[in-house]
Amino acid sequence: MTYREFFEKVKEACIKHEDEYTFIAVRFEDKERTVGEVCECSKHNPDREDDRDFPEYGTPEYDNLPTLRGTSAWLVYNGLWQWASDIKPEECLGLKPYRKTLDDETNYMGKHAYVIAGNREHTHADCDDGEIVIEDAVVIDIIY
């Protein structure tokens, strides 16, 4: 799937659900989910030096991390200040392609990509650029 195809699927989900949810984001993970499922709260690893330096799920090190007040994801749509039809790939900081053009193949981490949404956010002060933490986040679409 190219980044352009990926982004178009995400944008379609945003347009379809913009009247229901204030915040819409993309979450990458290995866990299998279904549309309508409410996601659990994410863990926080504030002491890491690299975004990829995160303990493996289910290990004691992971279990001892602080729990956030919602689900961590990459913000795509913020209904407080934008229309879903106006979102652009280059504005989605966490989804920027690691390739040179929008027509290159995506190479995101995780077996699955989900579009999640909610109406309240509790993003922490030391979040990654483009990250949002959505309270009671619901899966509204499955990209892959």
ROZAKE-575554 format. One record per residue: residue number from 1; y negated, x, z negated of N, C-alpha, C, O in turn; residue in three letters. Coordinates in nm, 3 decimals. Layout:
N
num  n_v  n_u  n_w  ca_v  ca_u  ca_w  c_v  c_u  c_w  o_v  o_u  o_w  residu
NUM  Y  X  Z  Y  X  Z  Y  X  Z  Y  X  Z  ALA
...
This chain:
144
num  n_v  n_u  n_w  ca_v  ca_u  ca_w  c_v  c_u  c_w  o_v  o_u  o_w  residu
1  0.117  0.084  0.000  0.000  0.000  0.000  -0.124  0.090  0.000  -0.132  0.186  -0.076  MET
2  -0.220  0.058  0.084  -0.343  0.136  0.086  -0.434  0.090  -0.027  -0.415  -0.019  -0.083  THR
3  -0.532  0.173  -0.059  -0.628  0.134  -0.161  -0.704  0.009  -0.117  -0.732  -0.077  -0.200  TYR
4  -0.737  -0.003  0.010  -0.808  -0.120  0.060  -0.724  -0.247  0.037  -0.776  -0.349  -0.008  ARG
5  -0.593  -0.241  0.069  -0.504  -0.357  0.048  -0.494  -0.391  -0.101  -0.498  -0.507  -0.140  GLU
6  -0.482  -0.286  -0.183  -0.474  -0.303  -0.327  -0.599  -0.374  -0.378  -0.591  -0.473  -0.451  PHE
7  -0.715  -0.322  -0.339  -0.841  -0.378  -0.387  -0.860  -0.522  -0.339  -0.912  -0.604  -0.415  PHE
8  -0.821  -0.553  -0.218  -0.836  -0.690  -0.166  -0.753  -0.788  -0.248  -0.798  -0.900  -0.274  GLU
9  -0.632  -0.748  -0.290  -0.550  -0.835  -0.375  -0.616  -0.857  -0.511  -0.615  -0.968  -0.564  LYS
10  -0.673  -0.751  -0.564  -0.742  -0.762  -0.693  -0.864  -0.854  -0.679  -0.888  -0.940  -0.763  VAL
11  -0.941  -0.834  -0.572  -1.060  -0.915  -0.550  -1.026  -1.062  -0.532  -1.097  -1.149  -0.583  LYS
12  -0.917  -1.092  -0.460  -0.872  -1.231  -0.444  -0.845  -1.295  -0.580  -0.883  -1.410  -0.603  GLU
13  -0.779  -1.222  -0.668  -0.750  -1.275  -0.802  -0.879  -1.299  -0.879  -0.891  -1.398  -0.952  ALA
14  -0.975  -1.209  -0.863  -1.104  -1.226  -0.932  -1.176  -1.351  -0.883  -1.225  -1.430  -0.964  CYS
15  -1.181  -1.369  -0.752  -1.248  -1.487  -0.696  -1.179  -1.615  -0.741  -1.246  -1.714  -0.774  ILE
16  -1.048  -1.615  -0.743  -0.971  -1.733  -0.782  -0.995  -1.771  -0.928  -0.993  -1.890  -0.963  LYS
17  -1.017  -1.671  -1.015  -1.023  -1.697  -1.159  -1.160  -1.674  -1.223  -1.171  -1.680  -1.345  HIS
18  -1.262  -1.648  -1.144  -1.392  -1.614  -1.203  -1.453  -1.727  -1.286  -1.532  -1.700  -1.377  GLU
19  -1.419  -1.851  -1.257  -1.472  -1.963  -1.336  -1.398  -1.982  -1.468  -1.446  -2.054  -1.556  ASP
20  -1.282  -1.918  -1.483  -1.203  -1.931  -1.605  -1.225  -1.817  -1.703  -1.217  -1.836  -1.824  GLU
21  -1.253  -1.696  -1.650  -1.256  -1.577  -1.734  -1.385  -1.497  -1.714  -1.438  -1.489  -1.603  TYR
22  -1.433  -1.440  -1.822  -1.554  -1.357  -1.817  -1.521  -1.215  -1.774  -1.599  -1.152  -1.702  THR
23  -1.405  -1.164  -1.817  -1.367  -1.025  -1.787  -1.233  -1.022  -1.714  -1.136  -1.085  -1.757  PHE
24  -1.229  -0.950  -1.602  -1.105  -0.934  -1.525  -1.087  -0.785  -1.500  -1.181  -0.715  -1.463  ILE
25  -0.964  -0.738  -1.520  -0.937  -0.595  -1.511  -0.797  -0.572  -1.456  -0.718  -0.665  -1.440  ALA
26  -0.767  -0.446  -1.428  -0.635  -0.407  -1.380  -0.569  -0.320  -1.486  -0.630  -0.228  -1.541  VAL
27  -0.443  -0.351  -1.513  -0.364  -0.272  -1.607  -0.241  -0.218  -1.536  -0.168  -0.293  -1.471  ARG
28  -0.219  -0.088  -1.550  -0.101  -0.022  -1.495  -0.006  0.006  -1.609  -0.046  0.058  -1.713  PHE
29  0.121  -0.029  -1.591  0.221  0.001  -1.693  0.361  -0.016  -1.636  0.379  -0.070  -1.527  GLU
30  0.458  0.032  -1.711  0.597  0.023  -1.666  0.663  -0.108  -1.709  0.766  -0.146  -1.654  ASP
31  0.606  -0.176  -1.805  0.663  -0.301  -1.857  0.656  -0.412  -1.753  0.555  -0.426  -1.683  LYS
32  0.764  -0.490  -1.744  0.764  -0.605  -1.653  0.700  -0.724  -1.722  0.735  -0.757  -1.836  GLU
33  0.606  -0.788  -1.653  0.534  -0.902  -1.708  0.538  -1.018  -1.609  0.573  -1.000  -1.493  ARG
34  0.500  -1.137  -1.657  0.493  -1.256  -1.572  0.352  -1.313  -1.578  0.279  -1.291  -1.675  THR
35  0.314  -1.385  -1.474  0.184  -1.452  -1.473  0.180  -1.552  -1.588  0.275  -1.627  -1.610  VAL
36  0.070  -1.551  -1.662  0.054  -1.637  -1.778  0.088  -1.570  -1.910  0.054  -1.622  -2.017  GLY
37  0.155  -1.457  -1.904  0.191  -1.384  -2.026  0.067  -1.326  -2.094  -0.022  -1.274  -2.027  GLU
38  0.062  -1.337  -2.227  -0.045  -1.277  -2.304  -0.001  -1.136  -2.342  0.108  -1.116  -2.397  VAL
39  -0.085  -1.039  -2.314  -0.053  -0.898  -2.340  -0.077  -0.863  -2.487  -0.165  -0.920  -2.552  CYS
40  0.003  -0.771  -2.538  -0.015  -0.725  -2.675  -0.132  -0.626  -2.681  -0.180  -0.577  -2.578  GLU
41  -0.177  -0.598  -2.802  -0.286  -0.503  -2.821  -0.239  -0.361  -2.787  -0.124  -0.325  -2.812  CYS
42  -0.328  -0.285  -2.729  -0.299  -0.146  -2.691  -0.317  -0.053  -2.809  -0.381  -0.088  -2.908  SER
43  -0.261  0.064  -2.796  -0.280  0.171  -2.894  -0.395  0.259  -2.847  -0.428  0.263  -2.729  LYS
44  -0.455  0.331  -2.942  -0.568  0.419  -2.914  -0.531  0.561  -2.953  -0.474  0.585  -3.059  HIS
45  -0.564  0.655  -2.868  -0.536  0.796  -2.894  -0.667  0.873  -2.881  -0.689  0.943  -2.782  ASN
46  -0.754  0.862  -2.981  -0.887  0.919  -2.969  -0.892  1.072  -2.969  -0.993  1.130  -2.929  PRO
47  -0.786  1.138  -3.012  -0.789  1.283  -3.023  -0.738  1.356  -2.899  -0.730  1.479  -2.900  ASP
48  -0.703  1.283  -2.793  -0.648  1.350  -2.675  -0.759  1.416  -2.594  -0.873  1.370  -2.592  ARG
49  -0.723  1.525  -2.528  -0.818  1.596  -2.444  -0.807  1.551  -2.299  -0.902  1.566  -2.222  GLU
50  -0.693  1.496  -2.260  -0.667  1.454  -2.123  -0.621  1.309  -2.125  -0.540  1.271  -2.210  ASP
51  -0.672  1.226  -2.032  -0.634  1.084  -2.026  -0.484  1.063  -2.020  -0.435  0.961  -2.069  ASP
52  -0.412  1.157  -1.962  -0.268  1.142  -1.945  -0.190  1.189  -2.066  -0.068  1.171  -2.072  ARG
53  -0.258  1.248  -2.163  -0.194  1.301  -2.283  -0.178  1.190  -2.386  -0.259  1.178  -2.478  ASP
54  -0.074  1.109  -2.369  -0.051  0.994  -2.456  0.095  0.996  -2.498  0.182  1.017  -2.413  PHE
55  0.125  0.976  -2.626  0.264  0.978  -2.670  0.349  0.872  -2.598  0.298  0.768  -2.557  PRO
56  0.476  0.900  -2.584  0.567  0.807  -2.517  0.584  0.680  -2.599  0.598  0.684  -2.721  GLU
57  0.582  0.566  -2.528  0.597  0.435  -2.591  0.726  0.431  -2.673  0.831  0.477  -2.628  TYR
58  0.718  0.376  -2.793  0.836  0.358  -2.878  0.868  0.476  -2.968  0.958  0.466  -3.052  GLY
59  0.798  0.587  -2.952  0.824  0.702  -3.038  0.746  0.686  -3.169  0.648  0.612  -3.173  THR
60  0.787  0.755  -3.275  0.711  0.747  -3.401  0.565  0.790  -3.383  0.476  0.733  -3.445  PRO
61  0.542  0.891  -3.298  0.404  0.936  -3.273  0.321  0.823  -3.213  0.205  0.803  -3.251  GLU
62  0.380  0.748  -3.117  0.311  0.634  -3.056  0.287  0.525  -3.159  0.176  0.472  -3.170  TYR
63  0.390  0.491  -3.235  0.380  0.383  -3.333  0.274  0.408  -3.439  0.218  0.313  -3.494  ASP
64  0.245  0.536  -3.468  0.147  0.571  -3.571  0.003  0.573  -3.520  -0.090  0.592  -3.599  ASN
65  -0.019  0.554  -3.390  -0.154  0.550  -3.337  -0.227  0.424  -3.384  -0.162  0.322  -3.410  LEU
66  -0.360  0.429  -3.395  -0.434  0.308  -3.431  -0.421  0.201  -3.321  -0.411  0.234  -3.203  PRO
67  -0.422  0.075  -3.362  -0.411  -0.036  -3.268  -0.550  -0.089  -3.235  -0.631  -0.112  -3.325  THR
68  -0.576  -0.108  -3.106  -0.703  -0.164  -3.061  -0.705  -0.315  -3.083  -0.602  -0.373  -3.117  LEU
69  -0.820  -0.378  -3.066  -0.834  -0.523  -3.087  -0.810  -0.602  -2.960  -0.855  -0.716  -2.947  ARG
70  -0.739  -0.543  -2.865  -0.708  -0.609  -2.740  -0.629  -0.518  -2.649  -0.573  -0.417  -2.693  GLY
71  -0.623  -0.554  -2.521  -0.545  -0.480  -2.422  -0.638  -0.394  -2.339  -0.737  -0.442  -2.284  THR
72  -0.605  -0.267  -2.329  -0.685  -0.172  -2.252  -0.653  -0.184  -2.103  -0.537  -0.195  -2.065  SER
73  -0.757  -0.182  -2.021  -0.739  -0.193  -1.876  -0.863  -0.136  -1.807  -0.957  -0.092  -1.873  ALA
74  -0.862  -0.137  -1.674  -0.974  -0.087  -1.592  -1.055  -0.206  -1.544  -1.006  -0.289  -1.468  TRP
75  -1.179  -0.214  -1.589  -1.268  -0.327  -1.558  -1.294  -0.338  -1.407  -1.326  -0.239  -1.341  LEU
76  -1.281  -0.459  -1.356  -1.311  -0.487  -1.215  -1.425  -0.589  -1.207  -1.514  -0.575  -1.123  VAL
77  -1.422  -0.691  -1.293  -1.518  -0.799  -1.286  -1.573  -0.833  -1.424  -1.498  -0.856  -1.518  TYR
78  -1.705  -0.834  -1.435  -1.772  -0.873  -1.558  -1.860  -0.994  -1.525  -1.967  -0.979  -1.465  ASN
79  -1.816  -1.112  -1.564  -1.885  -1.235  -1.532  -2.019  -1.252  -1.601  -2.091  -1.347  -1.572  GLY
80  -2.054  -1.161  -1.691  -2.184  -1.168  -1.755  -2.296  -1.126  -1.660  -2.411  -1.164  -1.679  LEU
81  -2.262  -1.047  -1.558  -2.367  -0.997  -1.469  -2.329  -0.986  -1.321  -2.407  -0.932  -1.243  TRP
82  -2.213  -1.035  -1.280  -2.180  -1.023  -1.138  -2.097  -1.142  -1.088  -2.038  -1.215  -1.167  GLN
83  -2.095  -1.159  -0.956  -2.012  -1.258  -0.889  -1.888  -1.186  -0.839  -1.897  -1.073  -0.792  TRP
84  -1.774  -1.250  -0.847  -1.648  -1.188  -0.802  -1.653  -1.152  -0.654  -1.598  -1.050  -0.613  ALA
85  -1.718  -1.234  -0.574  -1.725  -1.206  -0.430  -1.807  -1.081  -0.398  -1.798  -1.029  -0.287  SER
86  -1.885  -1.033  -0.495  -1.970  -0.915  -0.472  -1.909  -0.784  -0.520  -1.968  -0.678  -0.498  ASP
87  -1.793  -0.786  -0.584  -1.737  -0.661  -0.635  -1.697  -0.570  -0.518  -1.652  -0.615  -0.413  ILE
88  -1.716  -0.441  -0.542  -1.689  -0.340  -0.439  -1.597  -0.232  -0.495  -1.607  -0.199  -0.614  LYS
89  -1.511  -0.176  -0.414  -1.417  -0.074  -0.463  -1.485  0.044  -0.531  -1.437  0.093  -0.633  PRO
90  -1.596  0.089  -0.476  -1.662  0.207  -0.531  -1.727  0.182  -0.668  -1.764  0.276  -0.737  GLU
91  -1.741  0.055  -0.705  -1.800  0.022  -0.834  -1.696  0.010  -0.945  -1.732  0.005  -1.063  GLU
92  -1.570  0.007  -0.911  -1.461  -0.005  -1.009  -1.419  0.135  -1.050  -1.329  0.193  -0.990  CYS
93  -1.484  0.187  -1.153  -1.470  0.328  -1.188  -1.327  0.372  -1.212  -1.286  0.478  -1.166  LEU
94  -1.249  0.292  -1.283  -1.112  0.330  -1.313  -1.017  0.313  -1.197  -0.904  0.361  -1.203  GLY
95  -1.060  0.246  -1.091  -0.972  0.220  -0.976  -1.008  0.304  -0.855  -0.949  0.287  -0.748  LEU
96  -1.102  0.394  -0.869  -1.140  0.475  -0.754  -1.016  0.546  -0.702  -0.936  0.598  -0.779  LYS
97  -1.000  0.548  -0.570  -0.881  0.612  -0.514  -0.883  0.764  -0.534  -0.989  0.827  -0.534  PRO
98  -0.767  0.818  -0.550  -0.754  0.963  -0.561  -0.745  1.026  -0.422  -0.723  1.147  -0.411  TYR
99  -0.760  0.948  -0.321  -0.757  0.995  -0.182  -0.898  0.990  -0.126  -0.991  0.947  -0.194  ARG
100  -0.914  1.035  -0.003  -1.048  1.043  0.056  -1.101  0.912  0.111  -1.222  0.889  0.108  LYS
101  -1.014  0.824  0.162  -1.063  0.700  0.222  -0.990  0.580  0.163  -0.887  0.594  0.097  THR
102  -1.046  0.462  0.187  -0.984  0.339  0.139  -0.854  0.307  0.211  -0.776  0.225  0.164  LEU
103  -0.831  0.371  0.324  -0.709  0.344  0.401  -0.596  0.441  0.369  -0.489  0.433  0.429  ASP
104  -0.617  0.532  0.277  -0.509  0.618  0.230  -0.421  0.539  0.134  -0.464  0.439  0.076  ASP
105  -0.299  0.585  0.117  -0.206  0.520  0.025  -0.250  0.539  -0.120  -0.303  0.644  -0.156  GLU
106  -0.229  0.436  -0.202  -0.262  0.448  -0.344  -0.159  0.537  -0.411  -0.047  0.553  -0.361  THR
107  -0.196  0.593  -0.522  -0.103  0.676  -0.599  -0.129  0.659  -0.749  -0.143  0.757  -0.822  ASN
108  -0.134  0.533  -0.792  -0.158  0.503  -0.932  -0.032  0.528  -1.014  0.080  0.521  -0.963  TYR
109  -0.054  0.556  -1.141  0.058  0.573  -1.233  0.107  0.436  -1.278  0.029  0.341  -1.281  MET
110  0.233  0.426  -1.312  0.290  0.300  -1.361  0.372  0.231  -1.254  0.337  0.235  -1.136  GLY
111  0.480  0.170  -1.296  0.566  0.097  -1.203  0.503  -0.034  -1.158  0.536  -0.087  -1.051  LYS
112  0.411  -0.087  -1.239  0.351  -0.217  -1.211  0.200  -0.212  -1.225  0.146  -0.133  -1.303  HIS
113  0.133  -0.297  -1.148  -0.012  -0.316  -1.160  -0.035  -0.465  -1.179  0.010  -0.547  -1.099  ALA
114  -0.107  -0.499  -1.286  -0.133  -0.638  -1.318  -0.284  -0.663  -1.321  -0.361  -0.576  -1.362  TYR
115  -0.324  -0.781  -1.279  -0.461  -0.824  -1.299  -0.459  -0.907  -1.427  -0.387  -1.007  -1.436  VAL
116  -0.537  -0.864  -1.526  -0.542  -0.933  -1.654  -0.684  -0.984  -1.678  -0.779  -0.933  -1.619  ILE
117  -0.697  -1.085  -1.763  -0.828  -1.146  -1.783  -0.841  -1.204  -1.923  -0.742  -1.232  -1.991  ALA
118  -0.965  -1.222  -1.965  -0.995  -1.284  -2.093  -1.143  -1.314  -2.104  -1.221  -1.282  -2.014  GLY
119  -1.181  -1.374  -2.214  -1.321  -1.412  -2.234  -1.390  -1.335  -2.345  -1.510  -1.352  -2.367  ASN
120  -1.317  -1.250  -2.416  -1.377  -1.166  -2.520  -1.329  -1.023  -2.502  -1.214  -0.998  -2.465  ARG
121  -1.420  -0.930  -2.528  -1.382  -0.789  -2.518  -1.422  -0.715  -2.644  -1.520  -0.749  -2.710  GLU
122  -1.345  -0.614  -2.676  -1.370  -0.529  -2.793  -1.350  -0.384  -2.752  -1.267  -0.313  -2.809  HIS
123  -1.427  -0.341  -2.656  -1.414  -0.204  -2.605  -1.467  -0.107  -2.710  -1.576  -0.126  -2.764  THR
124  -1.389  -0.003  -2.738  -1.424  0.093  -2.841  -1.529  0.192  -2.792  -1.550  0.207  -2.672  HIS
125  -1.594  0.258  -2.885  -1.707  0.346  -2.854  -1.669  0.468  -2.770  -1.751  0.517  -2.692  ALA
126  -1.547  0.516  -2.784  -1.508  0.637  -2.709  -1.412  0.604  -2.594  -1.317  0.677  -2.569  ASP
127  -1.439  0.493  -2.527  -1.352  0.451  -2.416  -1.368  0.544  -2.295  -1.467  0.617  -2.283  CYS
128  -1.269  0.539  -2.206  -1.276  0.613  -2.081  -1.375  0.543  -1.988  -1.401  0.423  -2.004  ASP
129  -1.430  0.615  -1.893  -1.526  0.559  -1.798  -1.459  0.448  -1.717  -1.363  0.474  -1.645  ASP
130  -1.508  0.327  -1.728  -1.451  0.213  -1.656  -1.349  0.134  -1.735  -1.299  0.033  -1.686  GLY
131  -1.316  0.178  -1.856  -1.217  0.109  -1.939  -1.280  -0.011  -2.010  -1.399  -0.009  -2.044  GLU
132  -1.200  -0.114  -2.032  -1.238  -0.229  -2.113  -1.118  -0.265  -2.201  -1.003  -0.241  -2.162  ILE
133  -1.144  -0.320  -2.317  -1.039  -0.371  -2.405  -1.062  -0.522  -2.417  -1.161  -0.566  -2.475  VAL
134  -0.969  -0.599  -2.360  -0.982  -0.744  -2.354  -0.896  -0.809  -2.462  -0.776  -0.783  -2.471  ILE
135  -0.959  -0.892  -2.544  -0.887  -0.963  -2.649  -0.808  -1.078  -2.587  -0.858  -1.149  -2.501  GLU
136  -0.684  -1.095  -2.631  -0.595  -1.201  -2.582  -0.587  -1.202  -2.429  -0.597  -1.308  -2.367  ASP
137  -0.571  -1.086  -2.370  -0.566  -1.073  -2.224  -0.443  -1.143  -2.167  -0.332  -1.131  -2.219  ALA
138  -0.465  -1.216  -2.058  -0.360  -1.293  -1.990  -0.337  -1.233  -1.852  -0.432  -1.197  -1.783  VAL
139  -0.210  -1.223  -1.813  -0.177  -1.176  -1.677  -0.209  -1.291  -1.581  -0.154  -1.401  -1.594  VAL
140  -0.298  -1.265  -1.485  -0.333  -1.370  -1.388  -0.277  -1.340  -1.248  -0.275  -1.428  -1.162  ILE
141  -0.233  -1.217  -1.226  -0.172  -1.184  -1.097  -0.092  -1.055  -1.111  -0.122  -0.971  -1.196  ASP
142  0.008  -1.041  -1.027  0.090  -0.921  -1.021  0.066  -0.857  -0.886  0.094  -0.918  -0.783  ILE
143  0.015  -0.735  -0.885  -0.011  -0.666  -0.759  0.116  -0.602  -0.707  0.148  -0.612  -0.589  ILE
144  0.189  -0.535  -0.795  0.321  -0.481  -0.761  0.401  -0.459  -0.887  0.515  -0.413  -0.881  TYR
